[in-house]
Amino acid sequence: MLTAAGGPAGALADLALIDPTNAVEHGVGTLQTEPARSAADHIAALAPGAHVVKAFHLFPSERWVTPDAGPVTVAMCGDDERALDVVGSLVRDVGGVPAVLGTLDRVRQLEEVAGFVIGLAFAGVDPQSAIPSVPR
């Protein structure tokens, strides 16, 4: 898709580019990326100059069409402040709460969490039951 959009030729330079992917083995959650590399790294390499933001990768699509389920926190990582603002605005527009967790250097951590969550879901366990609740 990035090649068709002209990413390698620089057509996406200076644009916010959301990476919602989960490069994991279906049903298991094991990462399919090279050690110490993330899917966002791969996407950034295919779209030089684009401002990649990892976001929208933890919740299934059904969650976004169930407004009465309450807001969800959307973990995000990116290197460009303006791109993070754009994606944060989109998160709020769909009823979520953006949470910037750092730069693209932390994306692999987010992708590993996604693998953990997916593994639990396919094992029939509610992932929310495996994450401690922190009082506000």
N, CA, C and O atoms as a MOPAC input file, in Angstrom:
PM7 MOZYME 1SCF
protein

 N      0.82200 1    -1.18600 1     0.00000 1
 C      0.00000 1     0.00000 1     0.00000 1
 C      0.87200 1     1.25900 1     0.00000 1
 O      0.57300 1     2.22900 1    -0.69500 1
 N      1.94800 1     1.23200 1     0.78300 1
 C      2.81500 1     2.40800 1     0.83100 1
 C      3.49700 1     2.64700 1    -0.49700 1
 O      3.69400 1     3.79600 1    -0.89300 1
 N      3.86000 1     1.58900 1    -1.19000 1
 C      4.47300 1     1.73600 1    -2.50900 1
 C      3.46000 1     2.32400 1    -3.48100 1
 O      3.79600 1     3.22400 1    -4.25200 1
 N      2.22700 1     1.83100 1    -3.45600 1
 C      1.19000 1     2.34600 1    -4.34600 1
 C      0.89200 1     3.81700 1    -4.06700 1
 O      0.52200 1     4.56000 1    -4.97600 1
 N      1.05200 1     4.23600 1    -2.81500 1
 C      0.80300 1     5.63400 1    -2.43900 1
 C      2.01500 1     6.52600 1    -2.69100 1
 O      1.97000 1     7.72800 1    -2.43000 1
 N      3.09600 1     5.93900 1    -3.19800 1
 C      4.29100 1     6.72500 1    -3.50100 1
 C      5.21000 1     6.93200 1    -2.32400 1
 O      6.09100 1     7.79000 1    -2.37200 1
 N      5.02300 1     6.16300 1    -1.26200 1
 C      5.84300 1     6.30300 1    -0.06200 1
 C      7.33800 1     6.23900 1    -0.31600 1
 O      8.06100 1     7.13500 1     0.11800 1
 N      7.83500 1     5.20800 1    -1.00800 1
 C      9.27500 1     5.12000 1    -1.23400 1
 C      9.83300 1     6.29500 1    -2.04900 1
 O     11.01500 1     6.62100 1    -1.94000 1
 N      8.99200 1     6.91900 1    -2.85400 1
 C      9.42100 1     8.05600 1    -3.67800 1
 C      9.29500 1     9.38600 1    -2.92400 1
 O      9.62700 1    10.43700 1    -3.47100 1
 N      8.81900 1     9.34900 1    -1.67200 1
 C      8.72600 1    10.56400 1    -0.87700 1
 C      7.39000 1    11.27400 1    -0.93400 1
 O      7.26600 1    12.38700 1    -0.42400 1
 N      6.37800 1    10.65200 1    -1.54700 1
 C      5.07400 1    11.30200 1    -1.67400 1
 C      4.38300 1    11.53100 1    -0.32400 1
 O      3.46500 1    12.34600 1    -0.23400 1
 N      4.81200 1    10.82500 1     0.71700 1
 C      4.17800 1    10.97200 1     2.03100 1
 C      5.02000 1    11.80800 1     2.99300 1
 O      4.70500 1    11.91500 1     4.17800 1
 N      6.09100 1    12.39700 1     2.47000 1
 C      6.97800 1    13.21400 1     3.30500 1
 C      6.20500 1    14.35800 1     3.95000 1
 O      5.35000 1    14.97900 1     3.31900 1
 N      6.51100 1    14.62200 1     5.19400 1
 C      5.91700 1    15.68200 1     6.00200 1
 C      4.46600 1    15.42700 1     6.39500 1
 O      3.81800 1    16.31600 1     6.94700 1
 N      3.94200 1    14.23500 1     6.12300 1
 C      2.57700 1    13.89600 1     6.52500 1
 C      2.60900 1    12.99400 1     7.75300 1
 O      3.54500 1    12.21500 1     7.93500 1
 N      1.58400 1    13.10200 1     8.59200 1
 C      1.41500 1    12.15600 1     9.69200 1
 C      0.93500 1    10.84400 1     9.09800 1
 O     -0.03700 1    10.81700 1     8.34300 1
 N      1.61100 1     9.76400 1     9.43400 1
 C      1.27700 1     8.44100 1     8.90300 1
 C      1.04300 1     7.50400 1    10.09000 1
 O      1.97400 1     7.17800 1    10.82700 1
 N     -0.20100 1     7.07900 1    10.26300 1
 C     -0.55000 1     6.21600 1    11.39200 1
 C     -0.20500 1     4.77500 1    11.06500 1
 O     -0.56600 1     4.26000 1    10.00700 1
 N      0.50200 1     4.13000 1    11.98900 1
 C      0.78300 1     2.69700 1    11.88800 1
 C     -0.13200 1     1.97300 1    12.87100 1
 O      0.14400 1     1.95200 1    14.07000 1
 N     -1.24700 1     1.36200 1    12.36300 1
 C     -2.15000 1     0.62900 1    13.24600 1
 C     -1.90200 1    -0.87500 1    13.20200 1
 O     -2.74100 1    -1.65200 1    13.65800 1
 N     -0.76100 1    -1.29400 1    12.65900 1
 C     -0.52700 1    -2.70900 1    12.39500 1
 C     -0.13500 1    -3.48900 1    13.64400 1
 O      0.34000 1    -2.93700 1    14.63600 1
 N     -0.35200 1    -4.77400 1    13.55200 1
 C      0.12100 1    -5.71900 1    14.54500 1
 C      0.83200 1    -6.83500 1    13.78600 1
 O      0.19200 1    -7.74900 1    13.26600 1
 N      2.13100 1    -6.75400 1    13.72800 1
 C      2.92500 1    -7.75300 1    13.00800 1
 C      3.15500 1    -8.95600 1    13.91800 1
 O      4.27100 1    -9.21400 1    14.36800 1
 N      2.06700 1    -9.68400 1    14.17600 1
 C      2.11900 1   -10.83100 1    15.07400 1
 C      1.49700 1   -12.04900 1    14.39500 1
 O      0.70100 1   -11.93400 1    13.46300 1
 N      1.88800 1   -13.20800 1    14.89300 1
 C      1.31300 1   -14.45100 1    14.38800 1
 C     -0.15000 1   -14.51300 1    14.83100 1
 O     -0.45100 1   -14.39000 1    16.01800 1
 N     -1.04300 1   -14.70300 1    13.88300 1
 C     -2.48100 1   -14.69600 1    14.15800 1
 C     -2.83500 1   -15.74400 1    15.21900 1
 O     -2.45300 1   -16.90900 1    15.11300 1
 N     -3.56000 1   -15.31000 1    16.22300 1
 C     -4.04400 1   -16.20800 1    17.25400 1
 C     -3.03400 1   -16.53200 1    18.33500 1
 O     -3.39300 1   -17.10200 1    19.36600 1
 N     -1.77600 1   -16.17900 1    18.11600 1
 C     -0.73700 1   -16.49800 1    19.09200 1
 C     -0.17100 1   -15.22200 1    19.70700 1
 O      0.05200 1   -15.14700 1    20.91500 1
 N      0.05800 1   -14.22300 1    18.86100 1
 C      0.56400 1   -12.94600 1    19.33900 1
 C      2.06700 1   -12.80800 1    19.29900 1
 O      2.59500 1   -11.79000 1    19.74600 1
 N      2.77700 1   -13.79800 1    18.77900 1
 C      4.23400 1   -13.72400 1    18.69900 1
 C      4.63700 1   -12.73800 1    17.61200 1
 O      4.14300 1   -12.80900 1    16.48700 1
 N      5.54300 1   -11.81100 1    17.95200 1
 C      5.99000 1   -10.81000 1    16.97700 1
 C      6.64400 1   -11.46100 1    15.77100 1
 O      7.37300 1   -12.44500 1    15.89900 1
 N      6.37800 1   -10.90500 1    14.60900 1
 C      6.93400 1   -11.40700 1    13.35800 1
 C      8.06600 1   -10.52700 1    12.83600 1
 O      8.57300 1   -10.75500 1    11.73800 1
 N      8.45900 1    -9.53900 1    13.60600 1
 C      9.51700 1    -8.63000 1    13.17400 1
 C     10.87900 1    -9.16500 1    13.58800 1
 O     10.98500 1   -10.05900 1    14.42800 1
 N     11.91500 1    -8.60100 1    12.98600 1
 C     13.28100 1    -8.97400 1    13.34900 1
 C     13.55500 1    -8.50400 1    14.78000 1
 O     12.93500 1    -7.54800 1    15.24500 1
 N     14.47800 1    -9.16900 1    15.48000 1
 C     14.82800 1    -8.71600 1    16.83300 1
 C     15.26900 1    -7.25200 1    16.82500 1
 O     15.98400 1    -6.81000 1    15.92600 1
 N     14.83200 1    -6.51500 1    17.84000 1
 C     15.17700 1    -5.09500 1    18.01800 1
 C     14.64200 1    -4.19400 1    16.91200 1
 O     15.09300 1    -3.05700 1    16.77900 1
 N     13.69700 1    -4.67200 1    16.12000 1
 C     13.09900 1    -3.86400 1    15.05200 1
 C     11.58500 1    -3.91400 1    15.22100 1
 O     11.04000 1    -4.89900 1    15.71800 1
 N     10.91800 1    -2.85500 1    14.80800 1
 C      9.45900 1    -2.80900 1    14.91900 1
 C      8.82400 1    -2.71200 1    13.53500 1
 O      9.49100 1    -2.40200 1    12.54800 1
 N      7.53200 1    -2.97900 1    13.48600 1
 C      6.79800 1    -2.79300 1    12.24000 1
 C      6.80900 1    -1.31800 1    11.85000 1
 O      6.86400 1    -0.98900 1    10.66500 1
 N      6.75800 1    -0.43500 1    12.83700 1
 C      6.80100 1     1.00600 1    12.56000 1
 C      8.13600 1     1.39900 1    11.91700 1
 O      8.17000 1     2.28100 1    11.05900 1
 N      9.22900 1     0.75400 1    12.32300 1
 C     10.52200 1     0.99700 1    11.67200 1
 C     10.43800 1     0.64000 1    10.18800 1
 O     10.91900 1     1.37800 1     9.32700 1
 N      9.82300 1    -0.49500 1     9.91300 1
 C      9.67200 1    -0.95100 1     8.52600 1
 C      8.82300 1     0.04100 1     7.72400 1
 O      9.15200 1     0.37300 1     6.58500 1
 N      7.74700 1     0.50000 1     8.32400 1
 C      6.86800 1     1.46200 1     7.65600 1
 C      7.60000 1     2.77800 1     7.41300 1
 O      7.49400 1     3.35700 1     6.33200 1
 N      8.33500 1     3.24800 1     8.40500 1
 C      9.09100 1     4.49800 1     8.24900 1
 C     10.11600 1     4.36800 1     7.12100 1
 O     10.34000 1     5.32500 1     6.37900 1
 N     10.73800 1     3.20100 1     6.98600 1
 C     11.71700 1     2.98800 1     5.91500 1
 C     11.05200 1     3.00000 1     4.54100 1
 O     11.67400 1     3.39100 1     3.55300 1
 N      9.79300 1     2.57300 1     4.47400 1
 C      9.06100 1     2.55700 1     3.19900 1
 C      8.43600 1     3.90800 1     2.85000 1
 O      7.92900 1     4.09400 1     1.74400 1
 N      8.47500 1     4.84100 1     3.79000 1
 C      7.88500 1     6.16500 1     3.55500 1
 C      8.82900 1     7.23100 1     4.10400 1
 O      8.50200 1     7.89600 1     5.08700 1
 N     10.00100 1     7.40100 1     3.48100 1
 C     10.96000 1     8.36700 1     3.99800 1
 C     10.36900 1     9.77200 1     4.09200 1
 O      9.71100 1    10.25600 1     3.17200 1
 N     10.62400 1    10.40600 1     5.22900 1
 C     10.13200 1    11.76400 1     5.44600 1
 C      8.75300 1    11.83500 1     6.06300 1
 O      8.35000 1    12.89200 1     6.54800 1
 N      8.01500 1    10.72300 1     6.05400 1
 C      6.70000 1    10.70700 1     6.70600 1
 C      6.90900 1    10.68300 1     8.21600 1
 O      7.92800 1    10.18800 1     8.69700 1
 N      5.95300 1    11.21200 1     8.95400 1
 C      6.02600 1    11.25500 1    10.41600 1
 C      5.14200 1    10.13100 1    10.96900 1
 O      3.94400 1    10.31000 1    11.18700 1
 N      5.76200 1     8.98100 1    11.18800 1
 C      5.04100 1     7.78000 1    11.60900 1
 C      4.64200 1     7.89000 1    13.08000 1
 O      5.44300 1     8.26500 1    13.93700 1
 N      3.38600 1     7.55400 1    13.34200 1
 C      2.86200 1     7.49100 1    14.70700 1
 C      2.21000 1     6.12200 1    14.87200 1
 O      1.28700 1     5.77200 1    14.13600 1
 N      2.69300 1     5.35900 1    15.83400 1
 C      2.07000 1     4.07800 1    16.16200 1
 C      0.84800 1     4.37700 1    17.01400 1
 O      0.96700 1     4.99600 1    18.07200 1
 N     -0.32400 1     3.94500 1    16.56700 1
 C     -1.57300 1     4.18400 1    17.29900 1
 C     -2.67200 1     3.29500 1    16.74000 1
 O     -2.54300 1     2.75500 1    15.64100 1
 N     -3.74500 1     3.14500 1    17.49000 1
 C     -4.94000 1     2.40600 1    17.05400 1
 C     -4.67300 1     0.92500 1    16.79200 1
 O     -5.34000 1     0.32800 1    15.94700 1
 N     -3.72600 1     0.32400 1    17.48500 1
 C     -3.39700 1    -1.07000 1    17.21000 1
 C     -3.86100 1    -2.04800 1    18.28800 1
 O     -3.75500 1    -3.25900 1    18.09200 1
 N     -4.36900 1    -1.56000 1    19.41600 1
 C     -4.71200 1    -2.47100 1    20.50600 1
 C     -6.17400 1    -2.89000 1    20.57500 1
 O     -6.48600 1    -3.90400 1    21.19800 1
 N     -7.07100 1    -2.14700 1    19.96000 1
 C     -8.49100 1    -2.45400 1    20.09900 1
 C     -9.07600 1    -2.93000 1    18.78000 1
 O     -8.77400 1    -2.36100 1    17.73100 1
 N     -9.91000 1    -3.96600 1    18.81500 1
 C    -10.56300 1    -4.42900 1    17.58000 1
 C    -11.54300 1    -3.37800 1    17.06300 1
 O    -12.01900 1    -2.52800 1    17.81500 1
 N    -11.83100 1    -3.45500 1    15.78400 1
 C    -12.69200 1    -2.45100 1    15.14600 1
 C    -14.05800 1    -2.34300 1    15.80900 1
 O    -14.64300 1    -1.26000 1    15.83800 1
 N    -14.57700 1    -3.45100 1    16.34300 1
 C    -15.89500 1    -3.41500 1    16.99100 1
 C    -15.92800 1    -2.42500 1    18.15300 1
 O    -16.96800 1    -1.83700 1    18.44900 1
 N    -14.79000 1    -2.24700 1    18.80100 1
 C    -14.72800 1    -1.35500 1    19.95700 1
 C    -15.06200 1     0.08600 1    19.58300 1
 O    -15.62200 1     0.83000 1    20.38800 1
 N    -14.71800 1     0.47000 1    18.37100 1
 C    -14.90200 1     1.85800 1    17.95000 1
 C    -16.33500 1     2.14700 1    17.51900 1
 O    -16.68600 1     3.30500 1    17.29300 1
 N    -17.15900 1     1.12900 1    17.40300 1
 C    -18.56300 1     1.34600 1    17.04900 1
 C    -19.48900 1     1.02800 1    18.22100 1
 O    -20.69300 1     0.84800 1    18.04200 1
 N    -18.90900 1     0.96100 1    19.43100 1
 C    -19.67500 1     0.72100 1    20.64300 1
 C    -19.45100 1     1.90200 1    21.57800 1
 O    -18.70700 1     1.78600 1    22.55200 1
 N    -20.09000 1     3.04700 1    21.29100 1
 C    -19.81700 1     4.26500 1    22.05000 1
 C    -20.16700 1     4.17200 1    23.53500 1
 O    -19.52900 1     4.83700 1    24.35100 1
 N    -21.15800 1     3.37300 1    23.90400 1
 C    -21.56100 1     3.31800 1    25.30700 1
 C    -20.60700 1     2.46600 1    26.15400 1
 O    -20.82300 1     2.32100 1    27.35700 1
 N    -19.57100 1     1.90700 1    25.55200 1
 C    -18.58600 1     1.12100 1    26.31100 1
 C    -17.59900 1     2.02400 1    27.04300 1
 O    -16.77600 1     1.53800 1    27.81900 1
 N    -17.67300 1     3.32500 1    26.80700 1
 C    -16.78300 1     4.26900 1    27.47500 1
 C    -15.50900 1     4.50200 1    26.68000 1
 O    -15.20100 1     3.75200 1    25.75300 1
 N    -14.77800 1     5.53300 1    27.04100 1
 C    -13.56900 1     5.86600 1    26.28400 1
 C    -12.45000 1     4.86200 1    26.53600 1
 O    -12.36400 1     4.25200 1    27.60100 1
 N    -11.60200 1     4.70900 1    25.53200 1
 C    -10.42600 1     3.86100 1    25.66700 1
 C     -9.17700 1     4.73500 1    25.55000 1
 O     -9.18200 1     5.77300 1    24.88800 1
 N     -8.13700 1     4.29700 1    26.19400 1
 C     -6.86100 1     4.98500 1    26.08200 1
 C     -6.12400 1     4.42600 1    24.87600 1
 O     -5.95700 1     3.21300 1    24.74900 1
 N     -5.68900 1     5.30600 1    24.00000 1
 C     -4.94700 1     4.89700 1    22.80800 1
 C     -3.47900 1     5.25300 1    23.01800 1
 O     -3.09000 1     6.42000 1    22.97200 1
 N     -2.67400 1     4.21300 1    23.24900 1
 C     -1.23300 1     4.40500 1    23.40600 1
 C     -0.64600 1     4.79800 1    22.05800 1
 O     -0.97300 1     4.21000 1    21.02700 1
 N      0.23000 1     5.80900 1    22.08000 1
 C      0.81700 1     6.32100 1    20.84500 1
 C      2.30400 1     6.57800 1    21.05500 1
 O      2.73500 1     6.95300 1    22.14500 1
 N      3.07500 1     6.37200 1    20.00000 1
 C      4.48800 1     6.75300 1    20.00200 1
 C      4.80100 1     7.40300 1    18.66600 1
 O      4.28400 1     6.99100 1    17.62800 1
 N      5.64700 1     8.41400 1    18.69900 1
 C      6.06800 1     9.07700 1    17.47000 1
 C      7.15900 1    10.08500 1    17.76100 1
 O      7.34300 1    10.51300 1    18.90000 1
 N      7.87700 1    10.45700 1    16.71900 1
 C      8.99500 1    11.39100 1    16.86500 1
 C      8.61800 1    12.84200 1    16.59300 1
 O      9.33600 1    13.75400 1    17.00400 1
 N      7.50600 1    13.06500 1    15.90800 1
 C      7.15100 1    14.42000 1    15.48100 1
 C      5.96400 1    14.93000 1    16.31000 1
 O      4.88700 1    14.33300 1    16.29700 1
 N      6.17100 1    16.02700 1    17.02200 1
 C      5.13700 1    16.58200 1    17.90200 1
 C      3.86600 1    16.96100 1    17.13700 1
 O      2.75800 1    16.72800 1    17.61900 1
 N      4.02400 1    17.53000 1    15.97200 1
 C      2.85700 1    17.93700 1    15.17500 1
 C      2.05300 1    16.70500 1    14.73700 1
 O      0.82300 1    16.71700 1    14.78200 1
 N      2.74700 1    15.64700 1    14.31600 1
 C      2.05300 1    14.41700 1    13.91400 1
 C      1.33000 1    13.79900 1    15.10600 1
 O      0.20800 1    13.31000 1    14.96500 1
 N      1.96500 1    13.81600 1    16.28100 1
 C      1.30800 1    13.30700 1    17.48900 1
 C      0.06400 1    14.12200 1    17.81600 1
 O     -0.93800 1    13.56100 1    18.25900 1
 N      0.11000 1    15.43200 1    17.60500 1
 C     -1.07100 1    16.28200 1    17.83200 1
 C     -2.20100 1    15.92400 1    16.86900 1
 O     -3.36400 1    15.85700 1    17.27000 1
 N     -1.86000 1    15.69400 1    15.60300 1
 C     -2.86800 1    15.33000 1    14.59500 1
 C     -3.52100 1    14.00500 1    14.96000 1
 O     -4.74700 1    13.89200 1    14.95200 1
 N     -2.71100 1    13.00300 1    15.28000 1
 C     -3.25400 1    11.69000 1    15.62300 1
 C     -4.01900 1    11.76500 1    16.94800 1
 O     -5.06400 1    11.13000 1    17.09200 1
 N     -3.51400 1    12.53000 1    17.90900 1
 C     -4.23900 1    12.71400 1    19.16600 1
 C     -5.61400 1    13.31700 1    18.94700 1
 O     -6.57600 1    12.93600 1    19.61400 1
 N     -5.71100 1    14.25500 1    18.01600 1
 C     -7.00200 1    14.85000 1    17.67700 1
 C     -7.94500 1    13.80700 1    17.07300 1
 O     -9.13400 1    13.78700 1    17.38800 1
 N     -7.41800 1    12.95100 1    16.21600 1
 C     -8.23800 1    11.87300 1    15.63300 1
 C     -8.71500 1    10.90800 1    16.72400 1
 O     -9.86000 1    10.45500 1    16.70400 1
 N     -7.83400 1    10.60400 1    17.66500 1
 C     -8.20500 1     9.72500 1    18.77900 1
 C     -9.37300 1    10.33200 1    19.54700 1
 O    -10.34800 1     9.64200 1    19.84400 1
 N     -9.28100 1    11.60100 1    19.86300 1
 C    -10.37600 1    12.27700 1    20.59100 1
 C    -11.65600 1    12.31000 1    19.74500 1
 O    -12.75500 1    12.15800 1    20.27900 1
 N    -11.51700 1    12.50800 1    18.43400 1
 C    -12.69000 1    12.55100 1    17.55000 1
 C    -13.48100 1    11.24700 1    17.56500 1
 O    -14.69700 1    11.26200 1    17.37400 1
 N    -12.80500 1    10.11900 1    17.78900 1
 C    -13.51700 1     8.83900 1    17.83200 1
 C    -13.85900 1     8.41600 1    19.25600 1
 O    -14.28900 1     7.28500 1    19.48400 1
 N    -13.66900 1     9.32200 1    20.21600 1
 C    -14.06600 1     9.05600 1    21.58800 1
 C    -12.99100 1     8.44400 1    22.46400 1
 O    -13.28600 1     7.96900 1    23.56100 1
 N    -11.74600 1     8.44400 1    22.00000 1
 C    -10.65100 1     7.88500 1    22.77900 1
 C     -9.88400 1     8.95600 1    23.53800 1
 O    -10.15400 1    10.15100 1    23.41200 1
 N     -8.93900 1     8.50500 1    24.31500 1
 C     -8.06500 1     9.39000 1    25.08100 1
 C     -6.63300 1     9.08800 1    24.64200 1
 O     -6.14300 1     7.98200 1    24.86700 1
 N     -5.95200 1    10.05900 1    24.01600 1
 C     -4.58600 1     9.79500 1    23.56600 1
 C     -3.60300 1     9.76200 1    24.73600 1
 O     -3.71700 1    10.54200 1    25.68300 1
 N     -2.64000 1     8.84900 1    24.65400 1
 C     -1.58300 1     8.75300 1    25.66900 1
 C     -0.25300 1     8.57900 1    24.93300 1
 O      0.06800 1     7.48800 1    24.46000 1
 N      0.50700 1     9.65600 1    24.84500 1
 C      1.80800 1     9.60000 1    24.17900 1
 C      2.80800 1     8.97900 1    25.14800 1
 O      3.02600 1     9.48900 1    26.24700 1
 N      3.41200 1     7.87200 1    24.72400 1
 C      4.32600 1     7.13700 1    25.58900 1
 C      5.78600 1     7.31300 1    25.21500 1
 O      6.66600 1     6.72900 1    25.84800 1
 N      6.04600 1     8.10800 1    24.19900 1
 C      7.43700 1     8.34600 1    23.82800 1
 C      7.63900 1     8.37000 1    22.33600 1
 O      6.69400 1     8.49700 1    21.55700 1
 N      8.89200 1     8.24400 1    21.95700 1
 C      9.28300 1     8.31300 1    20.55200 1
 C      9.18300 1     6.93300 1    19.90300 1
 O      8.80700 1     5.95100 1    20.54300 1
 N      9.52600 1     6.88800 1    18.63400 1
 C      9.47800 1     5.61200 1    17.91000 1
 C     10.42800 1     4.57600 1    18.50000 1
 O     10.28200 1     3.38400 1    18.22900 1
 N     11.38700 1     5.00400 1    19.29200 1
 C     12.27500 1     4.05500 1    19.96400 1
 C     11.51200 1     3.11900 1    20.89100 1
 O     12.00000 1     2.03300 1    21.20600 1
 N     10.32800 1     3.51600 1    21.33200 1
 C      9.52200 1     2.69200 1    22.26000 1
 C      8.45900 1     1.87000 1    21.56800 1
 O      7.72000 1     1.13500 1    22.22400 1
 N      8.36700 1     1.98100 1    20.24500 1
 C      7.28100 1     1.30200 1    19.52700 1
 C      7.32800 1    -0.21000 1    19.67800 1
 O      6.28400 1    -0.84500 1    19.82900 1
 N      8.50000 1    -0.78900 1    19.64000 1
 C      8.56700 1    -2.25400 1    19.76500 1
 C      7.90500 1    -2.70100 1    21.06900 1
 O      7.26500 1    -3.75200 1    21.11300 1
 N      8.05500 1    -1.91600 1    22.11700 1
 C      7.40700 1    -2.23900 1    23.38200 1
 C      5.88600 1    -2.26100 1    23.21100 1
 O      5.22100 1    -3.16300 1    23.71900 1
 N      5.33100 1    -1.27200 1    22.49800 1
 C      3.89100 1    -1.26000 1    22.24000 1
 C      3.47700 1    -2.48200 1    21.42500 1
 O      2.43100 1    -3.08100 1    21.67900 1
 N      4.29500 1    -2.84400 1    20.45500 1
 C      3.96900 1    -4.00000 1    19.61500 1
 C      4.02400 1    -5.30300 1    20.41300 1
 O      3.23400 1    -6.21400 1    20.16400 1
 N      4.94500 1    -5.39900 1    21.36500 1
 C      5.00000 1    -6.58000 1    22.22300 1
 C      3.77100 1    -6.64700 1    23.13200 1
 O      3.24100 1    -7.72800 1    23.38600 1
 N      3.32100 1    -5.49100 1    23.62100 1
 C      2.10000 1    -5.45600 1    24.43000 1
 C      0.91300 1    -5.92700 1    23.59800 1
 O      0.06500 1    -6.67200 1    24.09000 1
 N      0.85000 1    -5.49700 1    22.34600 1
 C     -0.24200 1    -5.93800 1    21.46500 1
 C     -0.22100 1    -7.45400 1    21.31000 1
 O     -1.27200 1    -8.09500 1    21.32100 1
 N      0.96800 1    -8.02800 1    21.16500 1
 C      1.07700 1    -9.48100 1    21.07000 1
 C      0.57000 1   -10.17000 1    22.32400 1
 O     -0.10200 1   -11.19900 1    22.24600 1
 N      0.88900 1    -9.60600 1    23.47600 1
 C      0.42400 1   -10.11900 1    24.76100 1
 C     -1.10700 1   -10.07400 1    24.83400 1
 O     -1.74900 1   -11.05700 1    25.20500 1
 N     -1.68200 1    -8.92100 1    24.47500 1
 C     -3.13800 1    -8.74200 1    24.51300 1
 C     -3.82300 1    -9.70500 1    23.54100 1
 O     -4.82400 1   -10.33100 1    23.88900 1
 N     -3.29200 1    -9.82100 1    22.33500 1
 C     -3.87500 1   -10.71800 1    21.32900 1
 C     -3.79100 1   -12.16600 1    21.79600 1
 O     -4.74400 1   -12.93000 1    21.64400 1
 N     -2.64900 1   -12.54000 1    22.36500 1
 C     -2.50400 1   -13.90300 1    22.88300 1
 C     -3.53800 1   -14.22200 1    23.95300 1
 O     -4.13200 1   -15.30000 1    23.94600 1
 N     -3.75500 1   -13.28200 1    24.87600 1
 C     -4.77600 1   -13.48400 1    25.90800 1
 C     -6.16700 1   -13.61400 1    25.30500 1
 O     -6.93100 1   -14.50600 1    25.67500 1
 N     -6.49200 1   -12.72100 1    24.37400 1
 C     -7.82800 1   -12.74100 1    23.76600 1
 C     -8.09500 1   -14.07100 1    23.06200 1
 O     -9.18000 1   -14.63800 1    23.19000 1
 N     -7.10500 1   -14.56600 1    22.31900 1
 C     -7.30000 1   -15.83600 1    21.61800 1
 C     -7.31000 1   -17.03000 1    22.57000 1
 O     -7.79300 1   -18.10400 1    22.21200 1
 N     -6.77900 1   -16.84600 1    23.78100 1
 C     -6.83600 1   -17.90400 1    24.79400 1
 C     -8.15300 1   -17.86100 1    25.55800 1
 O     -8.39500 1   -18.68700 1    26.43800 1
 N     -9.00700 1   -16.88700 1    25.21600 1
 C    -10.30800 1   -16.77300 1    25.86700 1
 C    -10.28500 1   -15.99500 1    27.16700 1
 O    -11.21000 1   -16.09200 1    27.97400 1
 N     -9.22400 1   -15.21900 1    27.37100 1
 C     -9.08200 1   -14.43300 1    28.59800 1
 C     -9.28600 1   -12.95600 1    28.26800 1
 O     -8.75200 1   -12.45600 1    27.27800 1
 N    -10.05600 1   -12.26700 1    29.09500 1
 C    -10.22300 1   -10.82600 1    28.91500 1
 C     -8.90200 1   -10.14300 1    29.27100 1
 O     -8.48400 1   -10.19300 1    30.42700 1
 N     -8.23000 1    -9.50100 1    28.29400 1
 C     -6.95100 1    -8.86100 1    28.58700 1
 C     -7.02300 1    -7.82500 1    29.70800 1
 O     -6.03400 1    -7.60800 1    30.40800 1
 N     -8.17300 1    -7.18500 1    29.88700 1
 C     -8.29800 1    -6.20400 1    30.96100 1
 C     -8.13400 1    -6.83300 1    32.32600 1
 O     -7.72300 1    -6.16500 1    33.27500 1
 N     -8.45700 1    -8.13300 1    32.43700 1
 C     -8.32200 1    -8.81500 1    33.72800 1
 C     -6.86500 1    -9.10900 1    34.05600 1
 O     -6.56000 1    -9.47600 1    35.19000 1
 N     -5.95300 1    -8.95700 1    33.08900 1
 C     -4.53500 1    -9.25600 1    33.30200 1
 C     -3.70300 1    -7.98800 1    33.52200 1
 O     -2.49100 1    -8.05900 1    33.73100 1
 N     -4.36100 1    -6.84100 1    33.47300 1
 C     -3.65700 1    -5.57400 1    33.64500 1
 C     -4.18700 1    -4.91700 1    34.91700 1
 O     -5.38500 1    -4.66100 1    35.03700 1
 N     -3.28800 1    -4.64700 1    35.86700 1
 C     -3.74700 1    -4.07300 1    37.14200 1
 C     -4.41300 1    -2.70500 1    36.94900 1
 O     -3.97500 1    -1.89500 1    36.13200 1
 N     -5.44600 1    -2.47600 1    37.69400 1
 C     -6.11900 1    -1.18900 1    37.68500 1
 C     -5.39200 1    -0.26300 1    38.65600 1
 O     -5.09500 1    -0.63900 1    39.79000 1
 N     -5.11600 1     0.93900 1    38.19500 1
 C     -4.41500 1     1.91400 1    39.02000 1
 C     -5.42200 1     2.98000 1    39.44200 1
 O     -6.06100 1     3.60100 1    38.59300 1
 N     -5.56500 1     3.19500 1    40.74900 1
 C     -6.49700 1     4.24100 1    41.19700 1
 C     -6.04200 1     5.60800 1    40.71100 1
 O     -4.84400 1     5.88300 1    40.64400 1
 N     -6.98900 1     6.45600 1    40.37600 1
 C     -6.64700 1     7.80300 1    39.89400 1
 C     -6.48000 1     8.74900 1    41.02200 1
 O     -6.19100 1     9.92500 1    40.80400 1

